[in-house]
Amino acid sequence: MNIKPIRSDDDLRDAFKRLERVFQAADGTPEADEMEILVTLIETYEQKHYPMGSADPVEAIKFRMEQQGLSPKDLEPYIGSSGRVSEILNRKRQLSLQMVKRLHDGLHIPYESLLSSA
């Protein structure tokens, strides 16, 4: 593990590339530790250089999907069936607290973004 501070957008891109490689790491492994550190560094850099007001929960999910190249199918472990994912992304259903917790734990979307009201 070769972790360094994120000081530029180029460093940020490199951190995301590395995060993609270790994102599915098993708990308790050095790669899982690296993933947690990278997420913290990325969030810190983004908050400092790209501050955002309260996010709309759906926009926060879509933003994370874009960042990590995820499809709606990739959200099923966090939200539920493909129909439920579609309802959430199309604003026909609100997130449950259980969904919020799984999205936070699994995709590292800040609670503040998932619990804010649009």
Backbone as JSON Lines, residues from 0, in Angstrom:
{"i":0,"aa":"M","n":[0.86,-1.17,0.0],"ca":[0.0,0.0,0.0],"c":[0.9,1.23,0.0]}
{"i":1,"aa":"N","n":[0.7,2.07,-1.0],"ca":[1.48,3.29,-1.13],"c":[0.52,4.46,-1.16]}
{"i":2,"aa":"I","n":[0.11,4.93,0.01],"ca":[-0.87,6.0,0.13],"c":[-0.14,7.34,0.24]}
{"i":3,"aa":"K","n":[-0.67,8.34,-0.48],"ca":[-0.11,9.68,-0.38],"c":[-1.26,10.68,-0.41]}
{"i":4,"aa":"P","n":[-1.03,11.89,0.05],"ca":[-2.1,12.9,0.04],"c":[-2.57,13.19,-1.39]}
{"i":5,"aa":"I","n":[-3.81,13.6,-1.5],"ca":[-4.36,14.02,-2.78],"c":[-4.23,15.54,-2.82]}
{"i":6,"aa":"R","n":[-3.41,16.03,-3.74],"ca":[-3.13,17.46,-3.81],"c":[-3.6,18.11,-5.1]}
{"i":7,"aa":"S","n":[-4.04,17.3,-6.07],"ca":[-4.46,17.85,-7.36],"c":[-5.53,16.94,-7.96]}
{"i":8,"aa":"D","n":[-6.16,17.44,-9.02],"ca":[-7.17,16.62,-9.69],"c":[-6.53,15.38,-10.34]}
{"i":9,"aa":"D","n":[-5.27,15.49,-10.75],"ca":[-4.57,14.32,-11.28],"c":[-4.4,13.26,-10.18]}
{"i":10,"aa":"D","n":[-4.02,13.71,-8.99],"ca":[-3.92,12.78,-7.86],"c":[-5.28,12.16,-7.56]}
{"i":11,"aa":"L","n":[-6.33,12.97,-7.67],"ca":[-7.68,12.46,-7.43],"c":[-8.04,11.36,-8.43]}
{"i":12,"aa":"R","n":[-7.75,11.59,-9.69],"ca":[-8.01,10.56,-10.72],"c":[-7.24,9.28,-10.42]}
{"i":13,"aa":"D","n":[-5.98,9.43,-10.02],"ca":[-5.17,8.26,-9.68],"c":[-5.76,7.52,-8.48]}
{"i":14,"aa":"A","n":[-6.24,8.28,-7.5],"ca":[-6.84,7.65,-6.32],"c":[-8.1,6.88,-6.71]}
{"i":15,"aa":"F","n":[-8.92,7.44,-7.6],"ca":[-10.12,6.72,-8.05],"c":[-9.76,5.45,-8.82]}
{"i":16,"aa":"K","n":[-8.71,5.53,-9.64],"ca":[-8.28,4.33,-10.37],"c":[-7.87,3.23,-9.41]}
{"i":17,"aa":"R","n":[-7.12,3.6,-8.38],"ca":[-6.71,2.6,-7.39],"c":[-7.91,2.1,-6.6]}
{"i":18,"aa":"L","n":[-8.82,3.0,-6.27],"ca":[-10.03,2.61,-5.53],"c":[-10.83,1.58,-6.31]}
{"i":19,"aa":"E","n":[-10.9,1.74,-7.62],"ca":[-11.62,0.76,-8.46],"c":[-11.0,-0.63,-8.32]}
{"i":20,"aa":"R","n":[-9.68,-0.69,-8.16],"ca":[-9.01,-2.0,-8.08],"c":[-9.2,-2.66,-6.71]}
{"i":21,"aa":"V","n":[-9.38,-1.87,-5.66],"ca":[-9.48,-2.46,-4.31],"c":[-10.89,-2.37,-3.74]}
{"i":22,"aa":"F","n":[-11.85,-1.87,-4.53],"ca":[-13.19,-1.6,-4.03],"c":[-13.9,-2.83,-3.49]}
{"i":23,"aa":"Q","n":[-13.71,-3.97,-4.09],"ca":[-14.41,-5.2,-3.69],"c":[-13.58,-6.05,-2.72]}
{"i":24,"aa":"A","n":[-12.58,-5.47,-2.12],"ca":[-11.68,-6.22,-1.23],"c":[-12.45,-6.81,-0.04]}
{"i":25,"aa":"A","n":[-12.04,-7.98,0.37],"ca":[-12.66,-8.65,1.52],"c":[-12.28,-7.93,2.81]}
{"i":26,"aa":"D","n":[-13.23,-7.85,3.73],"ca":[-12.99,-7.22,5.03],"c":[-11.77,-7.86,5.71]}
{"i":27,"aa":"G","n":[-11.02,-7.01,6.38],"ca":[-9.87,-7.5,7.14],"c":[-8.6,-7.67,6.33]}
{"i":28,"aa":"T","n":[-8.65,-7.36,5.04],"ca":[-7.45,-7.48,4.21],"c":[-6.76,-6.13,4.09]}
{"i":29,"aa":"P","n":[-5.47,-6.13,3.74],"ca":[-4.78,-4.85,3.53],"c":[-5.45,-4.0,2.44]}
{"i":30,"aa":"E","n":[-6.02,-4.66,1.43],"ca":[-6.71,-3.93,0.36],"c":[-7.97,-3.25,0.88]}
{"i":31,"aa":"A","n":[-8.68,-3.89,1.81],"ca":[-9.87,-3.27,2.41],"c":[-9.46,-2.05,3.23]}
{"i":32,"aa":"D","n":[-8.35,-2.16,3.95],"ca":[-7.83,-1.01,4.7],"c":[-7.47,0.13,3.74]}
{"i":33,"aa":"E","n":[-6.83,-0.23,2.64],"ca":[-6.45,0.78,1.65],"c":[-7.69,1.45,1.07]}
{"i":34,"aa":"M","n":[-8.74,0.66,0.8],"ca":[-9.98,1.21,0.27],"c":[-10.56,2.25,1.23]}
{"i":35,"aa":"E","n":[-10.6,1.95,2.51],"ca":[-11.14,2.9,3.49],"c":[-10.32,4.18,3.54]}
{"i":36,"aa":"I","n":[-9.01,4.05,3.48],"ca":[-8.14,5.23,3.51],"c":[-8.34,6.07,2.25]}
{"i":37,"aa":"L","n":[-8.41,5.41,1.09],"ca":[-8.62,6.14,-0.16],"c":[-9.95,6.89,-0.15]}
{"i":38,"aa":"V","n":[-11.0,6.26,0.34],"ca":[-12.3,6.92,0.4],"c":[-12.22,8.16,1.27]}
{"i":39,"aa":"T","n":[-11.55,8.06,2.4],"ca":[-11.4,9.21,3.3],"c":[-10.61,10.33,2.62]}
{"i":40,"aa":"L","n":[-9.52,9.98,1.96],"ca":[-8.72,10.99,1.27],"c":[-9.5,11.66,0.14]}
{"i":41,"aa":"I","n":[-10.23,10.85,-0.62],"ca":[-11.03,11.38,-1.74],"c":[-12.11,12.32,-1.22]}
{"i":42,"aa":"E","n":[-12.83,11.89,-0.18],"ca":[-13.89,12.74,0.37],"c":[-13.32,14.05,0.91]}
{"i":43,"aa":"T","n":[-12.18,13.99,1.58],"ca":[-11.57,15.19,2.13],"c":[-11.18,16.16,1.02]}
{"i":44,"aa":"Y","n":[-10.55,15.64,-0.03],"ca":[-10.15,16.49,-1.16],"c":[-11.37,17.11,-1.82]}
{"i":45,"aa":"E","n":[-12.4,16.29,-2.07],"ca":[-13.59,16.79,-2.74],"c":[-14.31,17.84,-1.9]}
{"i":46,"aa":"Q","n":[-14.38,17.63,-0.6],"ca":[-15.04,18.62,0.27],"c":[-14.29,19.94,0.27]}
{"i":47,"aa":"K","n":[-12.98,19.87,0.2],"ca":[-12.17,21.1,0.22],"c":[-12.22,21.82,-1.13]}
{"i":48,"aa":"H","n":[-12.13,21.08,-2.22],"ca":[-12.0,21.7,-3.54],"c":[-13.31,21.8,-4.31]}
{"i":49,"aa":"Y","n":[-14.29,21.01,-3.95],"ca":[-15.58,21.02,-4.63],"c":[-16.72,21.01,-3.61]}
{"i":50,"aa":"P","n":[-16.77,22.02,-2.75],"ca":[-17.8,22.0,-1.71],"c":[-19.19,22.07,-2.34]}
{"i":51,"aa":"M","n":[-20.08,21.34,-1.73],"ca":[-21.45,21.3,-2.21],"c":[-22.38,21.54,-1.03]}
{"i":52,"aa":"G","n":[-23.48,22.18,-1.31],"ca":[-24.5,22.34,-0.28],"c":[-25.18,20.99,-0.06]}
{"i":53,"aa":"S","n":[-26.26,21.02,0.62],"ca":[-27.01,19.78,0.84],"c":[-27.36,19.15,-0.49]}
{"i":54,"aa":"A","n":[-27.05,17.91,-0.59],"ca":[-27.31,17.19,-1.82],"c":[-28.7,16.56,-1.76]}
{"i":55,"aa":"D","n":[-29.26,16.39,-2.91],"ca":[-30.46,15.63,-3.06],"c":[-30.02,14.17,-2.99]}
{"i":56,"aa":"P","n":[-30.67,13.33,-2.19],"ca":[-30.23,11.93,-2.05],"c":[-30.09,11.2,-3.39]}
{"i":57,"aa":"V","n":[-31.04,11.4,-4.29],"ca":[-30.96,10.71,-5.59],"c":[-29.77,11.23,-6.38]}
{"i":58,"aa":"E","n":[-29.53,12.54,-6.34],"ca":[-28.38,13.1,-7.04],"c":[-27.07,12.6,-6.43]}
{"i":59,"aa":"A","n":[-27.05,12.43,-5.11],"ca":[-25.86,11.9,-4.45],"c":[-25.58,10.47,-4.93]}
{"i":60,"aa":"I","n":[-26.62,9.68,-5.06],"ca":[-26.46,8.3,-5.55],"c":[-25.99,8.32,-6.99]}
{"i":61,"aa":"K","n":[-26.61,9.14,-7.82],"ca":[-26.22,9.2,-9.24],"c":[-24.78,9.7,-9.39]}
{"i":62,"aa":"F","n":[-24.39,10.64,-8.53],"ca":[-23.02,11.15,-8.57],"c":[-22.03,10.05,-8.26]}
{"i":63,"aa":"R","n":[-22.32,9.26,-7.21],"ca":[-21.44,8.15,-6.85],"c":[-21.41,7.11,-7.96]}
{"i":64,"aa":"M","n":[-22.57,6.86,-8.58],"ca":[-22.62,5.91,-9.69],"c":[-21.7,6.37,-10.82]}
{"i":65,"aa":"E","n":[-21.76,7.65,-11.13],"ca":[-20.91,8.2,-12.18],"c":[-19.44,8.09,-11.81]}
{"i":66,"aa":"Q","n":[-19.12,8.43,-10.55],"ca":[-17.73,8.38,-10.1],"c":[-17.14,6.99,-10.23]}
{"i":67,"aa":"Q","n":[-17.95,5.98,-9.89],"ca":[-17.43,4.62,-9.83],"c":[-17.85,3.77,-11.03]}
{"i":68,"aa":"G","n":[-18.5,4.37,-12.01],"ca":[-18.9,3.64,-13.2],"c":[-19.91,2.54,-12.91]}
{"i":69,"aa":"L","n":[-20.85,2.82,-12.0],"ca":[-21.83,1.83,-11.6],"c":[-23.1,1.93,-12.44]}
{"i":70,"aa":"S","n":[-23.76,0.83,-12.61],"ca":[-25.05,0.79,-13.29],"c":[-26.14,0.62,-12.23]}
{"i":71,"aa":"P","n":[-27.4,0.83,-12.6],"ca":[-28.48,0.59,-11.64],"c":[-28.43,-0.83,-11.06]}
{"i":72,"aa":"K","n":[-28.03,-1.8,-11.85],"ca":[-27.93,-3.18,-11.37],"c":[-26.96,-3.28,-10.19]}
{"i":73,"aa":"D","n":[-25.89,-2.48,-10.21],"ca":[-24.9,-2.49,-9.14],"c":[-25.47,-1.98,-7.81]}
{"i":74,"aa":"L","n":[-26.6,-1.28,-7.87],"ca":[-27.23,-0.74,-6.66],"c":[-28.13,-1.75,-5.95]}
{"i":75,"aa":"E","n":[-28.45,-2.85,-6.6],"ca":[-29.39,-3.82,-6.03],"c":[-28.98,-4.33,-4.66]}
{"i":76,"aa":"P","n":[-27.7,-4.6,-4.38],"ca":[-27.35,-5.06,-3.03],"c":[-27.64,-4.02,-1.94]}
{"i":77,"aa":"Y","n":[-27.71,-2.76,-2.32],"ca":[-27.91,-1.69,-1.36],"c":[-29.37,-1.25,-1.25]}
{"i":78,"aa":"I","n":[-30.1,-1.35,-2.37],"ca":[-31.47,-0.83,-2.41],"c":[-32.51,-1.93,-2.5]}
{"i":79,"aa":"G","n":[-32.23,-2.97,-3.25],"ca":[-33.19,-4.04,-3.42],"c":[-33.34,-4.4,-4.89]}
{"i":80,"aa":"S","n":[-34.49,-4.9,-5.25],"ca":[-34.74,-5.37,-6.61],"c":[-34.53,-4.27,-7.64]}
{"i":81,"aa":"S","n":[-34.44,-4.68,-8.9],"ca":[-34.25,-3.71,-9.98],"c":[-35.42,-2.73,-10.03]}
{"i":82,"aa":"G","n":[-36.62,-3.2,-9.73],"ca":[-37.79,-2.33,-9.7],"c":[-37.67,-1.27,-8.61]}
{"i":83,"aa":"R","n":[-37.2,-1.69,-7.46],"ca":[-37.04,-0.74,-6.34],"c":[-35.95,0.28,-6.68]}
{"i":84,"aa":"V","n":[-34.85,-0.18,-7.27],"ca":[-33.78,0.75,-7.69],"c":[-34.35,1.78,-8.65]}
{"i":85,"aa":"S","n":[-35.12,1.33,-9.61],"ca":[-35.74,2.23,-10.58],"c":[-36.65,3.24,-9.91]}
{"i":86,"aa":"E","n":[-37.45,2.79,-8.96],"ca":[-38.35,3.69,-8.24],"c":[-37.56,4.76,-7.48]}
{"i":87,"aa":"I","n":[-36.46,4.38,-6.86],"ca":[-35.63,5.34,-6.12],"c":[-35.02,6.35,-7.09]}
{"i":88,"aa":"L","n":[-34.39,5.86,-8.16],"ca":[-33.71,6.74,-9.1],"c":[-34.67,7.66,-9.84]}
{"i":89,"aa":"N","n":[-35.93,7.23,-9.97],"ca":[-36.95,8.05,-10.64],"c":[-37.82,8.83,-9.65]}
{"i":90,"aa":"R","n":[-37.41,8.82,-8.39],"ca":[-38.07,9.6,-7.33],"c":[-39.51,9.2,-7.08]}
{"i":91,"aa":"K","n":[-39.83,7.94,-7.32],"ca":[-41.17,7.44,-7.05],"c":[-41.27,6.81,-5.68]}
{"i":92,"aa":"R","n":[-40.14,6.61,-5.04],"ca":[-40.07,6.02,-3.7],"c":[-38.92,6.69,-2.96]}
{"i":93,"aa":"Q","n":[-39.09,6.87,-1.65],"ca":[-38.02,7.44,-0.84],"c":[-37.13,6.33,-0.3]}
{"i":94,"aa":"L","n":[-35.92,6.71,0.03],"ca":[-34.99,5.76,0.64],"c":[-35.47,5.4,2.04]}
{"i":95,"aa":"S","n":[-35.35,4.13,2.39],"ca":[-35.62,3.72,3.76],"c":[-34.33,3.91,4.56]}
{"i":96,"aa":"L","n":[-34.44,3.88,5.88],"ca":[-33.23,4.01,6.7],"c":[-32.27,2.85,6.45]}
{"i":97,"aa":"Q","n":[-32.81,1.66,6.2],"ca":[-31.96,0.5,5.92],"c":[-31.19,0.71,4.6]}
{"i":98,"aa":"M","n":[-31.86,1.26,3.59],"ca":[-31.18,1.55,2.32],"c":[-30.08,2.59,2.53]}
{"i":99,"aa":"V","n":[-30.39,3.62,3.32],"ca":[-29.42,4.68,3.59],"c":[-28.17,4.07,4.24]}
{"i":100,"aa":"K","n":[-28.36,3.22,5.22],"ca":[-27.23,2.6,5.9],"c":[-26.41,1.75,4.93]}
{"i":101,"aa":"R","n":[-27.08,0.95,4.11],"ca":[-26.34,0.1,3.17],"c":[-25.6,0.93,2.12]}
{"i":102,"aa":"L","n":[-26.22,2.0,1.63],"ca":[-25.55,2.86,0.66],"c":[-24.34,3.56,1.28]}
{"i":103,"aa":"H","n":[-24.51,3.98,2.52],"ca":[-23.38,4.62,3.21],"c":[-22.25,3.62,3.43]}
{"i":104,"aa":"D","n":[-22.58,2.46,3.98],"ca":[-21.56,1.46,4.28],"c":[-20.91,0.91,3.02]}
{"i":105,"aa":"G","n":[-21.71,0.67,1.99],"ca":[-21.19,0.02,0.78],"c":[-20.56,0.95,-0.23]}
{"i":106,"aa":"L","n":[-21.17,2.13,-0.41],"ca":[-20.68,3.05,-1.44],"c":[-20.06,4.31,-0.85]}
{"i":107,"aa":"H","n":[-20.07,4.39,0.48],"ca":[-19.44,5.51,1.19],"c":[-20.03,6.87,0.79]}
{"i":108,"aa":"I","n":[-21.34,6.86,0.58],"ca":[-22.05,8.11,0.35],"c":[-22.34,8.7,1.73]}
{"i":109,"aa":"P","n":[-21.98,9.94,1.96],"ca":[-22.19,10.51,3.3],"c":[-23.66,10.46,3.73]}
{"i":110,"aa":"Y","n":[-23.86,10.16,5.0],"ca":[-25.21,10.15,5.55],"c":[-25.91,11.49,5.28]}
{"i":111,"aa":"E","n":[-25.17,12.58,5.41],"ca":[-25.76,13.9,5.23],"c":[-26.41,14.04,3.86]}
{"i":112,"aa":"S","n":[-25.79,13.45,2.85],"ca":[-26.33,13.52,1.49],"c":[-27.55,12.63,1.32]}
{"i":113,"aa":"L","n":[-27.52,11.48,1.95],"ca":[-28.61,10.52,1.8],"c":[-29.84,10.89,2.63]}
{"i":114,"aa":"L","n":[-29.64,11.62,3.71],"ca":[-30.74,11.96,4.59],"c":[-31.29,13.36,4.36]}
{"i":115,"aa":"S","n":[-30.64,14.14,3.51],"ca":[-31.12,15.51,3.28],"c":[-32.38,15.48,2.44]}
{"i":116,"aa":"S","n":[-33.18,16.48,2.58],"ca":[-34.4,16.54,1.77],"c":[-34.17,17.5,0.61]}
{"i":117,"aa":"A","n":[-34.65,17.09,-0.51],"ca":[-34.44,17.88,-1.73],"c":[-35.36,19.08,-1.78]}
